[in-house]
Amino acid sequence: MRNPGPLRLGVLGCADIARRHMVPALVADEDITVVAVASRTAAKAASFAESFGCAPVHGYERLLARTDIDAVYIPLPAMLHAEWVDRALASGRHVLVEKPLTASHAQTAALVAWARAQKLVLFENFMFTHHSQHARVRALLESDEIGELRAFSATFTIPPRPADDIRYDPATGGGALLDVGVHPVRAALSFLGPDLEVAGAVLRRDARTGAVLSGHALLHTSEGVAARIAFGMEHAYACAYELHGAKGRLTLDRAFTPPADHRPVVRIERKDGSRELHLEPDHQFANAVRAFATAVRYGTGRDTYADLSLQQAALVDAITTRATTVTVRTRGAHARR
């Protein structure tokens, strides 16, 4: 990457998360210049580019062919990530890609090896991990607030989406496990470490599309500390985790999707009473962007991010492999085709 000067970045795709959250955060970062945005539709690229003061590009290949870009942000549908991350790395660019990095451990391992061989940053964008509320929770655990950790549980569920939503297309969006289920899996990794195995799982699949609609999984460490995760896109909204210790329990709501103005509340219940800790708001999108830029500039966390992606992908593969699958005929909004 050239130096000095801002990190010159191109955007592959005009996804909603890019328009509403990530590109505003990228534009706001003083160490990043958003140079261009590409779409397969010229009009969409033009509209997006006008909103953020960058150049429109018709076609992803043309963006990667530019000579004024150091890094690429990829917010494409999940099942397109592997192809375009590979192409971006082949062009010599650092990559910031929305989760999941790929749909399998084998694909992830190949891309991580490719990035490492070129000393490029490959950053899987689990934004929630960069919110300060989780560091505060970790500090409470380290101070023995709830005693030795015995169990972890996390839930991320969302209401049914419109019938044409890409999440219901296994060939494009990948289904609930890859879309929302990966969040509680990453949270389990964050608090319990890489010593995690999958004991079992249950997945509900749509009879017509084959898409995973929801599921549950039980993971555990070698010492028997369990992690129970639930996920889905056919539920009432829920987004929280709990840590159960020998002396108490800690709960955090809005764990994965807190708005920038949200004031997190950590609830602690112990035998000697209950209390709430009210934390300051934080901007996880801006923090993730800063972490990526820092990794590119100084190599900070580059190997750690890659290792986490590998561990994450291995657990998702294991959940899929060990799961009992139940095929259902849905009656929600997403079933009306």
Secondary structure, DSSP 8 states (H G I E B T S, - for coil): ---SS-EEEEEE---HHIIIIIHHHHHH-TTEEEEEEEESSHHHHHHHHHHHT-EEEESHHHHHT-SS-SEEEE---GGGHHHHHHHHHHTT-EEEEES-S-SSHHHHHHHHHHHHHTT--EEEE-GGGGSHHHHHHHHHHHTTSS-SEEEEEEEEE-----TT-GGG-TTTT--HIIIIIHHHHHHHHHHH-S--EEEEEEEEEETTT--EEEEEEEEE-TT--EEEEEEESSSS-EEEEEEEESSEEEEEES-S---TT---EEEEEETTEEEEEE-----HHHHHHHHHHHHHHH-TTHHHHHHHHHHHHHHHHHHHHHEEEEEE---SGGG--
